[in-house]
Amino acid sequence: MTQDPDITPDDRDWTYVIHDGCRECGFVPQNPETTGDRLRAAIPLWREALADESAMRRPGPGVWSAAEYGCHVRDASRIFRERLELMLTVDDPVFANWDQDATAMDEGYARQHPDVVATELEEQLSRTAAAFDAVAPEQWTRPGRRSNGSAFTVATFAVYFLHDIEHHVHDVT
């Protein structure tokens, strides 16, 4: 990949994943129109991980438990669905910053029951899958930006989000 001096190292990481996939988790980017199907395919994997008796145990220092990752995926699904709606209805929106670590602390991810998390995660992923299913062909090129200026289209946003979900499945299995 060529180095663009206007792209930060964090930007290189996400753009690499969007175009080339992720060596760590095995994510392979595909047609963004398959996002809904792939999100729904992740639901049983999350249910299985959250049903495990160790779902509330952290596997190591500084590593989230399956339940904590499940909370993150549940909340990310809701936030990305809201951002998708902005991209589809507002011209080139800028997304408010989301401090994922602060949310984990504020919402008590480590204390949430895996069965409840599994149900809520399934609901949020299903709703977000339906939102991606509803994207019209001409809408995949609509733009949006993170608060740091990183630019997306609906298509690259879909791939970026899907990687996050599938990467975290890898983290808990």
N, C-alpha and C positions, 0 to 999 in steps of 0.2 A: 504494500500500500504506500502511495506517495505521501509525504509529509506536507501538510498545508500549514504555513506559519500562522494563519488566522484561526486554526482549530486548536483548542487546548488539549492536554493529554486526556482529560475526562471525555471530551468530545470524540477523540480518536477511539477510545474504548467502545462507546456506544455505536459509532458509525461502523466500526469493524464488525461488531455483532450483527448489525442490520444487513450488511452486505456479504459477510463471510462466515457468519455463525460463531459458535463458541466452542473452543476446544475443550474447555473444562467440563461443560455439562453435555456436550454433543448436540446442542441446538443447531438446527439447519433452517435458515430462513426459506420460506416458501411464498407462494402467492398470498398476499395479505388478505385476499378474499376468503382464505381458509381459516382466518383467525377465530371466528366463532366456533367452528368444528374442533379446532385444537384446544380452545379453552374448555369446551365441554368434555373433551377427552381427558383433561387433567383432573376433573372432579373426582372420579373414582380413585385416582392415585392419591389425592389429598385425603379422601375419606379413609383409605387404608392407613396412611401415615398417621392420621389423627386418632385412629382406633387402636393403635399400638399402645401397650401398657407403659411404654417409655415416652409417650408423646409430650409429657410435661417436664422431662429431664433434659437438661442441657448436656450435650455430648462432650463438651470441653469448656474451659474458661473462655468467655467472650463469644461463644457460639450459641445462637438461639436454639431453643427446643423446637420440635415440630409444631407445637401449639403456638409458639411465638411467631414462627414463620407463617403459619396459617393465618394468624391475626394480620400480619403484614400483607399477605396476599389478598385477604378479604378487603382490607382498607385500600390497598393499591387498586384493586378492581373497581371499587366505587369511585375513587379519585380519577382514575384514567377514563372511566365512563363519563364523568362530569367534564373532563378535558376534551374528550371526543365530541361531546355535545357542543362545547364552545367552538371547536374547530369547524363544526358543521353549520353553525349559526352566526358566528362572528368572524369578520375578516381579520385574519392573522392575529389571533388572540395571544396574549402573554400569560402564561400560567403562573399563579401565585406559587411561591416556594413552599414545599412540603418537607418539614423536618421529620423524617421517618423515625429517628431515634427518640426525639421528644415525644412523638405520638406513642411509641412503644412504652415509654415511661408513664406518660399522662393517662393512657388507657389501661395500664396494668396488664400488658400482654402476658407476662409470666404467670399471672394468676387466673387467666381465663380457662374455662373448662374445655377440653378438646372436643367433646360432643357438641357443645354449643357453637364453638368455632367452626366445626365441620358443616353444620347446618347453615350458618351465616355465610361461610365461604362459598358453599354451593349456590346459595341464592344470589350473591354478588357476581360470581363468575357467570352464572346463567344469564343474568340481566345484562352483563357486559358483552357476553357472546351475542345476545340478541341485538344489542346496539351496533356491533360490528357487522352482523348479518344485514342490517338495514341500510348500510352505507351504499349509496347509489354509485354506479360506475364513474360518473363525472366528479364525485366528491373525494376520491382517493388522493387527488393532488392538492386539496385545500391545505393551507399552511397553518402552523401554530408554533409558538416558541416557549421554551423554558425561561424562567426568570434570569438565567445566566446568558441568554441570547441564543442558545442552541436551537436551530430551526429543524422542524419536522414537516412532513406532509402527513396526511391521514395514513397513507400506506406505510411510511417509515415508522410512524408512531405505533401502528398496529404491530409491526415486527418487534420494535423495541419493548413494548408491553408484553407481548407473548414470550419473548426471551426471559423476561423477569419471572413470569409465572413458571415456565418450564425449568429455568435454572433453580428456582427454589424447590421444585419437585425433586430435582437432583440432590439438593442440599439435605433433604429429609429422608431420602431412600437409600 
